[in-house]
């Protein structure tokens, strides 16, 4: 939940009026650090299509500039001096003209904007060839001086032509009677950064309820490559005095700004406003950089989102929980306003769905359809994929007579193992373009996009067709097309028998295995005519999260035990633990093993440990042997060891009620068996009662049997992937509370058998009183005498399981792997 709290702290950047706040008081929410007065985002979309007066000399005059209508475009194409054989009306975003009067004459500019760079290049290549071969052209030169690619031409009547593709996929045409004037305008247009700009004013204002709290430092996220931002106001209102934030203490990093507010005492008001200008990578298109949420972890007086766009612009917008926008128009702009007032604080809950599925939110996009996203992304990846560049390397990895499946496996494992995963880009919002596959191969590292293009290039060189696939953080919002829906890129080989998914960034994933965090995820498949949106399949239950533990406990008369443990784990946790153990040195292995055993017996000796080779790459097998000096406690003529509390979902079931659904994301199957050998001359006096419970979300059973020489217990727990409505929470809570409470009261007691003859010969020996106390009382006293050592064999099962899961989680955090669930909506494709 800490990660989720951070997400909402990060989202709390907004704007407010300067009026006095008379709403919710701090006393109403004693646990809260802040009360938000206002959180507002104002987004204004403007065009920057042409040169402005500030871009040209004062003696020049802009005589005309306008956008061509569709009829104008068609007429221009038909009357063009050259036949436009590749003209496709649907590929044009728009055409604009500008005329500038100079001392040397008139300079005319025509700008053609396309959805894709490849469309601009088709038209450019046509013009390039026609001008190069034209009889009246007396001078021709290819040059990249003014853009990505271009040429200049001189016509016989001293007219100068400049045509080039700029960084934004626009094809610029310039005609001039003066070579110098034409070159000046061409240079200025090549410097024009964008044809579409979004200016966002974000203003955040809050009242401090706890002095020196974590909320006194706010974090604001930006894209270092797409955003330019300026803090215009940052103060703390301390009584009647405004204390400015020290600019020197505002730490700027690659992707965010960290602002510590001065003073920040109780009843202070902290306030910040910043201006952010953003460019978007798809020409003349924009979208909400992240979902805008209408709830915070703090009580909030008002939250507002405003979007103003040029009148007539087609906008798709989406919002939940009936938070519908108010739409107004004037001569220039259409304005959308979403707002919500007097908002109760949002309290995160354990095992809740992704935030965007349960919290009021809004998003918008000017993209016409998901086809535009797909075409744009395909071009980015296709530019980087090149089988010819990697053929030589592929021939050293695969053999000509290898079967296709063997080729795929060898290439996947090579890219996985030999190319270091380096999360060098700060997400998809800043790292759209994969690097060329040859560069990735030479440098031997890359992010998810880079490893994917190299893998696909190498597979293609081996005769196997694979496609890039963009992986979504959550369920894709189909109503507002947006590249930021994706955070990761992998490869897929489409097959009639079932697609093969390959994530070469997962260093511990065997061939054919997809990390648990990606299973079931929505994806967009690129460069395939018949496949687009789909889901990554979820592994079968016997391949996901399956745990099995077997224990053989040899107990002696002094309460000492030698315990042989065999642990088997299949699935995500097993992969991370297996990688750690395989790569660790002997000292590190012993540290990991001892970490597990310490939870079972604090006074132990590690006899042996062994990692067993498994034919199943998704399974780990571990054998441990330990000696435990105080496994059971002697109390008179009894040996007692308690079955400690099983804390299944203890944090979750302590809640009185729920607001959000409870989500079990994947199935779990946990089994254990334990065999305790009874010391010679002893017998089992009391063993736990059998217990079982079943519901839609889980099936649990526990039971023990005894004989003269041993006690055998088994436990079976199957948890199903399921989403429970809040009304079903009571059933879930009672289910696990019953299991936990039953375990607390279960005791195993071993009582020494004595013959009457032995009793008669020992009458002078004082025996501890056993008839005046219950076995439970004896065990409780024993626990006080030997804290931490009276661990039941069943506890061994539970605690080792928890330890393994914990270690797996720790190792997972060490990886630079995206693990979405409660994420900031800042996308991450890296």
N, C-alpha and C positions, 0 to 999 in steps of 0.2 A: 503493500500500500504506500510505502514511502515514495516510490517512483510515481504513483498516481497523484499523490499530493503535490509533488514537484511540477507535474504537468499543469495542474491548475494554478499553481503560483506563477508559472511561466506565462499562462494565458491572461493573467490579470494585468493587462496594460491598457489604459483607456483614457477617457477625457471627461471633463465635468464642468458644470457652470460654477461660478464663484459664489453662488448664494450660500447662506448659512445652512447647515444641515440640522434638521430637527426630526429626523426619522428614528430608526432603531437605536436604542442606547446600548452601551457596552454591557451594562448590568443584565440585559436580557439574554446575553450569550457569554457567560463568564469564561468559557473555554476558548473563545476566539481571540486571535491576535489583532484582527482588524475588522472593521465594518466598512464595506465599500459604499462610497457615496454615489459614484458614477463611473461606469466603464463604457467608453464609447469609441467607436471606430468610424471615421468619415473617409470614404473612398471616392475620389474624383477622377474620372477617366477623361483624358484629353488626347487629341491627336497632335502629332508633330510631323506633319507630312512634308512641309515645305521649309525653305530657307525663310528666315524672318528678317526684318529691317536691321536687327543687330548683327546679322551674319554677313551683310553686304556693305560696300563702301557708301558713305553718305550721299555721294553724287548719283548713285544708282536708284532706280525706282521699280518697285514691283507693280507691274501694270495689270496682272491678272493671275489668279490661281483658283482652280475649282476641280471638283471631282467629276469625272465623266459618267454619264448615265450608261445603262446597259445598251441603249440604242446608239449612243455616241461611240461606245467601244466597238460595236459591230460595224458601224459605218467607217471608223478608222481602219479597222482590219481590212475591210473590202476595198478601201481606196488607197491602201498602203502601196508604196512604190514596189514592194516585194510581196510576192504571194506568201501568206502565212499558212503553210500547209499543216503545221503542228498546232494551230490554234485550237484550244479547248476552252470554251466559255466557262465551264464549271471550275476550271483551275485558277481563274482570276479572283483575287480578293478585291481588287479595285484598280482603277487607273486615274491618275491625277496629273494635271498640267499646271505649269507656272511659267509666266513670261516676265523677264527682267530687262528693263531698258538701261543700257550702259553707254559710255562715251563711244565705244566701238561699234555700237549697234544693238540689236535685240539678241537676247539669249533665251531660247525656248527649251523647256524641260518637260519630258514625259516620264512618268514613273509608273511602272507596272509591278503590282504586288501579287505574289503567288502563294499558294498554300505550301509548296515544297520547293526546295532549292533545285531539285531535278527538273521541275517544270520551267523554272526561270532559265536553266541551262539549255533546255531544248530550243527555246526561242533565241537565246543568245548565240548558240552554235549556228543556227540558221543565218542570223544576221552576219556573224563573223565570216562565214563562207561567201555570202553574197557580196559584201563590201570588198573582200579580198580579191574577188574576181571581176568586180565592176570596172568597165572601161574608163569611166570618168573619175575614178579614184586615182590621184597622183601620189598619194602618200598613205602608207598603212603600217601600223605597228601594234603588235600584241603587247599588253602591259597589265600588271597587277597594281599599278600605282594608286588607282582610285577605288579598288575593291578586291573582291576575291579573285575575279578574273575580268579582263576587259580589253578593249582595243580603241585606238584613235585612228581617224581617217581624215584626209584632206581631199575635198572635192575640187575639181578643176576651176570652178568659179569662186575659189577662196572661201568656201564654207567648210567649217571644221565640225567634225562629228565625234562625240565621245559616247561610248556604250560600255557599261560595266555592271556586274552583279555586286551589290554591296553585302555587308555582313548580315543583313536582315532578309536575304532572299529577294530583294527588289532588283528589277532590271531598270537601270537608269539610262535614258536617252537624252543627250544634250546636243543642240545645234547652235552654232554661234558664227558670226561673221568676223570675230576677232579670236585669234588663237589664245591670247593671254586671258581674255575674258572667259572663254569657254573652259580653259584649264582651271581658272579660279573657281568657277561655279562647280565644276566636277569635283574638285578637291573638297569644297565645302559640303557637297552632298555626300561624299564618301565619309565625312566626319559626323554626319547627322546620325545620332545614336539610335533613335527609335522612331517608329511611326505611331507608336501607341504607348502612353505613359499613364500609370496609376499613381496618384499622389494620395497617401494615406496619412491622416492626422489621428494619432492615437493619444488619448488623454485619460489618465488614471488618477483618481483621487480617493483617499480612504482615511478613516479615522483610526488612530492607534488605540487599542484596548489593553495591550500589554507592553510594557516598556522593554526595550532591548530584545525584542523577539526576532525570530528568523525572518519575519515579514518585513523587517526594516531594510532588508536588501532585496531588491527586485531584479529579475533577469528578463531581458528582452531579446528575442531571437530575430536574426536577420540572415539573409543570404548574401555572403560577401561578394558574389559575382553578379547578382541580379538587382541588389538593393543599394541605394544610397540613402543614408539616414542622418538626421540632424536633431539633437535634443534642443528644443526651443525653450523649455521651461522645466526646472527641477528644483523644488523647494520643500522645506518642512515649515508648516505654520505652527510656531510655538507661541501660544498666546497671541499677542498683537504683533509679534515679530516674525518676519519671513527669513528663514535661514537657507541660503542657496546651497545646492549640492556642490561639493568641490569637484570641479571637472577633472582635476588631476587624479582623483580617486575613482573615477569611472573607468573600469577596466574593460577594454575592447578586445575581444577575441575573434577568432575566425568566423564564428557563427552567432555570437551573441554579445550583448552589452550587459555588464553587471553594475548595478547602481546602488551604493550604500547611502541611505538617507541620513542626514545629520540629526542630532538630538533624538528623535523618535521616542519621546516619552509618552506616557499615557495621556490621552486627550489631544495630542498633536494631530495635525492633518498632514499627510504626505501626498505630494502631487507631482506628476511628471507629464509632460507633453513632448511628443517627438513627431517629426515629419519624415516619412519614408517614401521615396520614389522608386518604383519597381518597373523593370522591363520583363517581358515574357518571351520565351524562346520560340513560340509558334507565331508566325507573322500576323500582326493585326488581331491577335486573340489575347484574351486574358481570363483569369479565373480567380476564385478566392484562394489565397495561398494555403489556408487551413480552414477547417470548420470553425465557425464563430459560435461559441456556446453561450447560452442564456442562463446558466447557473454557475455559481462559484462555491468554493468550500467555505466562504464567508457569507453572512447575510448581506444583501445588496439592495440599495434603494432603487437603482435604475441601471439598465444595460441597453445600449443602443448600437445599431449598425446601420450606417447610411451608405448608399451607393448611388452616385450620380454619373450618368452616361450620356453622351451626345444623343440628342433626340433622333429617333428612328433606328437606333442600334438595337439589334436583336439580342436579347438577354434571356438566358434560362436561369431560373432561380428555384430554390428548394428550401423548405423549412419544415420543422416538426412541431408537434404539440400545439397546432393551431396558432402558431406565431406567424401570422401572415403579414406581408409588408404593406405599408401605405404607399401608394404610387401617385406622384404628382408630376406635372409637366409645366415647363415654360417654353419660351421661344427657342432655347438652346439645349436644355437638358431634360431628361427623364430621371426622376429621383425615386429610389426605393428606400423605405425606412422601416426597419424591424425594431421593435422595442418591447421591453418587459419591465414592470415596476414591482417594488416590494417583494423581493424574491427571498425565499427561505434558503438557508445554507444547504449546500449539497454535502452529504456525508458518505464517503466511499464505504463499500461493504465488501467483505471477503467473498470471493467466488462470484462476483457480479459480471454481467456481460461487458463488452467493450463500451467505453464511455459514450461514444457517438451513437450507440443504439438505444440509450436510455435517457439522455439529457437533451433538452431543447436546443436545437442548433439550426444554423442557416448556412447556405452556400450559394454561389452563383458562378456563371460561366458564359462567355460569349462564343465558345466553340459550337459549331452547328451540330456536330454529332461526334460519336466516338470514332468514326472513320478518320476524322482529322487527326486525332491523337495517334491512331494506329499508323497512318501513313507517315506522319512526322517521325515517330519512334522507329519505324522500319527503315527509313532513310538513314537515321543516325547509326543504327546497327549495321546496315548493309555497307555503309562507307568504311566500316572498320573490319568487316569480315573479308578475308582474301585467302582462299585455299592455296593459291599458287605460292604465296609467301612462306608457307609452312610445310610444303610437301617433303622437303629434304628431311626435316625433323620427323615427320610422320613415318617415313620409310625406315627410320632407325627404331621405331617403336613397334610397328606391326609387320607381319610377314605377308607376302602375297597370297599364301594359301590359308591364312587365318579365316575362319568363318566370321560372318558379320558381327555376331554377338561378341566374339573374342576381340575383334578390332575395337568395338565400342568400349568394352571393359578396359582394355589396355590404355586407350587414349584418355578415357575418363580418369583412371588412376594416375596417369602421368601428369595431367594438368592439375589434379587435386594435390599431388605430392610435390611436384617440382616447381610449381608457380606459387609463390608465397601470396597469401591473401593479405592485402593491405588496404584498410579502409581509409584511403587517402582523400577521398572526396567527402564533402559534408552533405551527403544525401543527394537524392535525385534532383532536388531543387537547385543545386549548384553543380552537379556533375552529370548533366544529361548525356554528354557525348562520350561513348566508349573510346579508348585509345586504339590505334591501329594494332592489329594482331601481331604484326612483326615487331613492333615496339614492345608489346607485352612479352613476347617470346625472348627478346634480347635482354630486357631488364629483369626478367624472372620474377615479377610481382605485378599485382593489379587488384582492383576492386572487383565487385561482383560482375559489373558490366564487362570489364576487361577479360576476366577469366572465362566469361560466357562466350565472347566473340572469338577467343582463342580456341576454346573447346569446339565450337561450331565450325570454325575454319579447318581445324585438324580432322574432324569427322568428315567434312565435305571432301577434303583431300583424300580420305580413305574410301570415298564412295558412299558415305552415309549422310542422308539429308536430315539435318536438325534445325530447329527454329528457336529464336529467343522467346522467352516468356517473362512478362512483367508480373511480379507477385504483389498482391494487395495486402495492406495492413489488416483490413476488416472487410466486411461485405461491401462490394463496390456500389456507390451511389450512381445509378445509371442515368439519373435525371439531369445531373450537371457534369458533363464530361470534363475530366480534370486529370492531367498527368500525375498530380500529387497523390492520387489514390495508390500509387505504387511505391514501394520502398526497396525492392530487391529484384534482381534479374537472374534467371537460371536458364537451362536449356531443356528442350523437350524433343524427343524423336517420335513423331506421330506414327501410330501403328493401328491397323485394323483390329488386332488382337488386344489392344490396350496400350496407351501411350507410355513411353519410357521417360521418366523425369530424372534429370541429372543436375545436382547442385555441387559444382566443383569447389565452392568456397568452404564446404563443410569438410574439414580435414580428417574427421573421424567417421565419416559416412562411407560405409561399404558401397560397392557398385549396386545401383538399383534402389538405394535407400534414401528417402527424403526426410530431413529433420522434422521432428514432431511439430515444431512451430509453424511449418509450412504445409503440413498435411491438412487438407480441407480448405485451403486458402483459395480465394478467387484469383484467377490469372487472366491476362490478355496475351494470347499467342500471336506473335508477329510473323510475317512472311509466309503465311499459309493460306491458300485460297478458301479452304473449307472449315477452318477452325479459328475461332476468335476467343470469346469468353467461355471459360470452363472452370472447373475446380480440380485441384490436385487431389487424387484419391487418398483416403485415410487407410493406413495399414490395417491388416486383419488384427483382431484382438490378440492373437497369439504372437504377434510381432511388435506390439506397441509397448505396453507397460505391464510386464509380467515378472513377478518376483516369487522366488521359491527359496526357502531356508530349511535346512535339515540340521538337527543338533543331536549329538550323542553325548550324554552327560554321565560320567563315571564318578559317582559320589561316594566318599569314604566316611568312616564313622566319626571323623573329627570335623565334618562339615566342609572338607576340602573337595574340590572337583577338578577333573580334567575334562575339558569340553572340546569336542571335535565339531567344527562348524563347516558346512558346505553351503555357499551362497550362489544362487543362480539368478541373473538379472538379464532381461531381454528388453530392448527398446532404447529410448533416448538417453536415460540415465546410464545405462550400461555402456553406451558408446563413449561418453565422456569419461567415465571411470576407467574404462579399458584403455583409452588413449593415455590417460595420466599414469596408470600403472606400467604400461608398456614402455613409456619414455622415461620413467623415473629411475634414479639410481637406487642402490640398495637402502641407503639411509632414508630416502623419500618414501620408499615402499613401506619400510618399517613404521615411519611416522603415520602413514595412512592407516595401516593395520592397527596400530596402537590407539589411534583416535577412535576406531570402532570398538575395540575391546575395553577401553577405559569406561565406556558407558555401561558395559556389562558387569565388570568387576574391577573395583579400584585397586585391589591388591592382587596383581596377577603376574604371571611370567609367560611371555610369548615363546612357545615351544617351536612352532613352525608356521610358515605361510607359503602359499603356492598359488600362482595364477595359472590356471589350466587352459591349454589350447582348446578352442572350440571350433568345430567345423562350421558353425553358424557365426558369421562375422558380427551379427547384431546381438550376440549373447556373451556375457562374461561369467566365468566360473572361478570362484575363489575358495580355497580350502585353508582353514585356520585351526590351529591347536593351541589351547592356552591352559595353564594351571591357575586355578583360582583358590586362594587360601581360605577365604571366608565366603564360600558360596552359600552355605547353610549355617544357621546358628544352633548351637547346642543349648538346649534348655532342659535340664534334668536328663531324662532318658529319651528325649525327643530331638530330632533334627527338623528345623522349620525353615522354610523359605517362602516368602510371600510373592504373590503375583501382583505386580504394581499396576498403577492406573494406566490404561491405554488411552492416550490423549487424542483420539480420532476427532479431528475438526473441533478441538476444544475452543479455539478463538471464535469460530463461526457460531457454534451452538450456544455460546454464552449471550448472544444478542437476544433481546426480548422479542423483536419483530424485524421484518425486512420491508424495505421499499422496493428493491429491485429483484428480478429473478435470480435464482441461484443456478450457476452453470458449472457442470462437471464436463470439462472439455474433452477428456478422452477416458476410455475404459481402463480399469486397473484390475489385475487378477493377482492376488497375493495368497500364497499357501505356505504353511510351515508344518513340520513334523518334529517332535522332540521325544527322545527316548532317554529316560533317566534310569540308570542301573542302581538298584537299592543295595546298600552295604549288607554283607552277610550278617544274619541275625536280626535284621530289621524287616518291617513290613509296612505297607502303606496303610495308614489309619484313615486319612481323609484326602479325597481328591475333589477337584471342582465339579460342580454339576454341569451336565451338558446344556448348551444354550444355542438357539438358532433364531434368526429373524430375517424376514424378507420383505422388500418393498420394491417399488418400480425403479428406484435408484441404486439399490444394493441388495446383496444376498450374503448373509454372514452366518457362520456356524463355528462352534468350538466344542470339543469334547475330549475326555480322557478315559482310558481303561487301565486297569491294574492287574498284575499277576504277582506271584510270590517274589519275583526277582526284578521286576521293572514296572515303570509307569510310562505309558505312551500317550501323548497328547497331540492333537492336530487342530489346526486353525485354517479356515478357508474364508476369504473375503473377495467377492466380486463386485466391483463398482461399475455402473453403466454410464456411458456418455449420455447426458440428459440435461435438459433445462427445466427447472422447477419454478412454477409461478409462486409469488410471495405467499399466497394462501396455502401452499403445500409445505412451507417452511416448518410449521409446527410438527408435521409428521417426520421430516428429516431430523429435526432437533431431538425429538423424543427417541428416534431410532438409535442415534449415536450416544445420547445420554444414558440410555439403558445399557448399552454395551460397556461404556466407560464405568458406570457405577457397579455393574456386576463384577468387573475385574478387580475393583478395589477390595471387595469382601471375600474373594476366593483365596483359600489357604491350602497349601499342601503340607501335611505333617507326617513325619516318619517316626514311628514309635518302636522302641526296642522290645523284643520278645524275651521274657524271663520265665523260667520254670519255677514252680513252687519251691523246689529244693533250693534254688538260688536265693529265693526270697527269704527262706528260713535261715540260711547261712549268713545273710547280710542284715539281720535285724538290728545289729548294733550301728549300722551305717545310717546316718541321717539322709533321707531322700528329700529332694526339693518338693514342696507342696504343689501337686498338680490337680488335685480334686477341687480346690477352692477357686480355681481360675479356669476360664474357658481357653480353648486353644487360641482363639483370636487375641485374648488379652496377653497370653504368653508371647505370641508373635509380635504384638505391639511393643512389649517390653524388650524383646530381642532387637527390634528395630532401633530402639533408643540406645541400646548398648553398642550395636554395630551399624551405625548409619551408613547407607549406601551399599552395603554388601549383601543384603537379603534380597537378592534379585531372583525372581522366578524364572524358570526356563522359558516360559512364554514371553516374559519381558525381554529376554535375549532376542527373540524373534522381532519384536516390535521395535526395539531401540536400534538394533543393527540396521533394520530397514530404514528407519528415519535417518540414521547416520549416512547410509549410502545415498539416500535422496539428497541430503544436505550437501554431501561432498559433490554429488553431481551438479547441484545448483551452483556451488562455489566455482566449480570448474567451468560451468557454463558462463558465469559472469566474467571469467578471465578471457573468454573468447571475444573477438570483435565480431560477434554475430548479432544481427537484429533479432530481438525476441519480443515481438509485439504482443503483451496484450494491451495494457492500458497505456497507450502512447500519446505523446503530443502529436497533433496532426501535422507537424512538420514532417514532410515525407523524407524517406531515406532510401535511396537506391544505391547501395554501395557495399 
